[in-house]
Amino acid sequence: MDGGGERHYGIGDRAPRKEDRRLLTGGGRYADDVRIEGALAGCVLRSPEAHGDIRTLDVSAAAAMPGVRLVLRAQDLIDFGCRPFPCKLPIKGRGGAAILTPERHALARGRVRYAGEPVAFVVADTPDMARDAAEAIALEIDPLPVLLDPWQAPEAGAPLIHDSVPGNVALDWIGGDEAATAAAFAGAAHVTRMRIASQRVAVVPMEPRGGTGLWDPETGRYTLHTGGQGVFGLSRSLAELVGGKAGDVRVLMADVGGSFGMKGGAYPEHVLCLVAARLTGLPVRWRDDRSDSFLGDAAGRDIHADGELALDADGRILAMRLTGVANMGAFVTGVGPLPGSTNILKNGASLYRIPAAFVNMRCVLTNQNPVAAYRGAGRPDGNLFTDRLVDRAALETGRDPAEFRRINLLRPDELPYTAVSGQVYREGEFEAVLDTALDAADAAGLAARRAESRARGLVRGFGVTSYLEATAPPGKEMGGLRFEADGRIAFLTGTKDYGQGHEGAYAQILGPALGVSYDRIGLLQGDSDALLHGGGTGGSRSLMASGKAAVEAADAVIEKGRAAAAHYLEAAEADIEFGGGLFRVAGTDRAIALHDLAARMKADPPPGDGLDSLDVALIVETPPSAFPNGCHICEIELDPETGAVAVDRYVAIGDFGTIVNPMLVEAQMHGGVTQGLGQALMEEVALDGDGQCLNGSLMDYCIPRAADLPDLPHMIVGDRPVPTETNPLGVKGCGEAGTTGALPAVANAVADALHRCGVDGFDMPATPHRIWRLLNGKAE
């Protein structure tokens, strides 16, 4: 049915991304590209103190300045009817206790609790006028003691961040079997112990946060143009926050310049733009600059654990115990406790045979900006804790790290296997993945490479990581297909592309199913009014959720089309076959093409309910978590004279189930590995004792550049897929796997090099200064 020259790609093909030409030639439309005539500019006044009582907040001078239309304070929002930010996670703590969520408004009320907390919002005719007026606000704060160390947060005598959260513990989470774990440790031949930190990092997407809020008095509805990871959930969250009901806020998202979890929920600035738009009667625009982003964006990681691993005399794992803290910052965000509680056990269980485990994680409050999800959201951290322990145990017992893993990896004949997390692994070839990675890394040639490095005065470190991650749990997702007059088909779903390449991947699924070319299938995303439901993008769920929705939507179109085709072709519905884009009466040449049928149904509908269009829209139940896994091997060279660490070679072999587009998987792995490498070697939010950010710009905060990665011939990404049976495509998800594997792999490589220099143990990031001090016996 398609014209000549149209491209056809199916599952497994290396189809080119649909978005690239438009984005690379400047055709992208991001949040700050939204230009609405008459829009005002908003500017956030942020607290300069990390903790203190607001003594004076006088906005009178600012309100009287030229061009100023509105100045908002916390009481104004409360009078408006705004509600505090909730945390609705169903996670329960020790004894079934619910998460303690301290009250948080879009603007600080009476007390500030982190440097950068929004205190006032100025709306003026231009951005410069708004900034000038914000600087004219008289703000005086009486300082209070500042708490920054999450380990100290629950201790007696620590400054209390919120009266409503005793001991600064928002959640005291336990998982696993404490008694069985204690018994295993009591009978262990060897116990490895170490403290491991997954330090606080800034997310730093290319596009800072921004948005434009509008109010329509005729409909009584708001509209917000912004960037994020999904419009459906954000629409409902914002409606609640501004004191409304579901459906009161329409959210629109066009292109998004990265998120990595950080833009996954509602922010104070979203609420401020909407409230200001209603009060002024005009659109209100706001955009963070990069320095504001370091203060106002949700941070990532900041999860710490004392880890223990019990072994028998043969080096087999008997039990694991993790006791730690997760720094929530000053408030509990919508997903803040997830990475540092349940996801630690779910992912720390990994792919090893661990008979018993017990995890106790306390989610604590400090005087820092709040934490949310960051690429992996506990998956890299849980695997980091387990695999650093595994690597250390191998060292302490004199075993080769790869062979120690081989002893403890689950075998295919042991599957299905119920892990200590309660999750059931049904498929996987973990040892085969390890062997594939070792071969790709030329492990046999390591000794020669070590000697070559040594001849140049360098020390080569070799780090191996076997990892497994649990993707997002089941939920709901929308799948819809809309037939356009020009012959194109739009797929409607609630996930949101912010760099992944969704449009092409969904087309590769739908094209063969419907007999339609790759170029005729588009993606309609980013409009909450167009969705029946939407779970957004996160947790490596998109192909499992929207992919399943695409399959079911295509099936629904074919089923609906058979009924309509039977009418037009004057045949029994049971005699209608579908294939190659044609509905055909079996055994005849009578047929009607898919798009011709869609057009005819709209022009001359056949009798029957719902047959006035071939369009479909349905909500599907998404599949349970899948378990992507893999093995990463990193080789670094350490210069003992300077402490500098360079990644020389890298191998990442993954099992992501069915691969829809290998090129997209490789891109996800490259990006994920880069972010894991960044945290391991250079990234960390630095604060002074007063809670002031010391590296709040890209002149001071170090992120990886191309030169920090190995040359492409030495950066090997491969796959050894074992499809899962939990979803119709057999996919497992790959969006976070690169970071999950890279964080422990790079850390293990650094630890190996340091051990060869006589130093055991280090805390990330492995900056030259930190490594040099360790090598020279300086205390950290």
Secondary structure, 3 states (H helix, E strand, C coil): CCCCCCCCCCCCCCCCCCCHHHHHCCCCCCHHHCCCCCCEEEEEEECCCCCEEEEEEECHHHHCCCCEEEEECHHHHHHHCCCCCCCCCCCECHHHCECCCCCCCCCCCCEECCCCCEEEEEEECCHHHHHHHHHCCEEEEEECCCCCCCCCCCCCCCCCCCCCCHHHEEEEEEEECHHHHHHHHHCCCEEEEEEEEEEEECCCCCCCCEEEEEEECCCCEEEEEECCCCHHHHHHHHHHHCCCCCCCEEEECCCCCCCCCCCCCCCHHHHHHHHHHHHHCCCEEEECCHHHHHHHCCEEEEEEEEEEEEECCCCCEEEEEEEEEEEEECCCCCCCCCCCCHHHHHHHCCCECCCEEEEEEEEEECCCCCECCCCCCCHHHHHHHHHHHHHHHHHHCCCCHHHHHHHHECCHHHCCEECCCCCEECCCCHHHHHHHHHHHCCHHHHHHHHHHHHHCCCEEEEEEEEEECCCCCCCEEEEEEEECCCCCEEEEECCCCCCCCHHHHHHHHHHHHHCCCHHHEEEECCEHHHCCCCCCCCCCCHHHHHHHHHHHHHHHHHHHHHHHHHHHCCCCHHHEEEECCEEEECCCCCEEEHHHHHHHHHHCCCCCCCCCCCCEEEEEECCCCCCCEEEEEEEEEECCCCCCEEEEEEEEEEECECCCCHHHHHHHHHHHHHHHHHHHHCCCCCECCCCCECCCCCCCCCCCCHHHCCCHHHEEEEECCCCCCCCCCCECCCCCHHHHHHHHHHHHHHHHHHHHCCCCCCCCCCCHHHHHHHHCCCCC
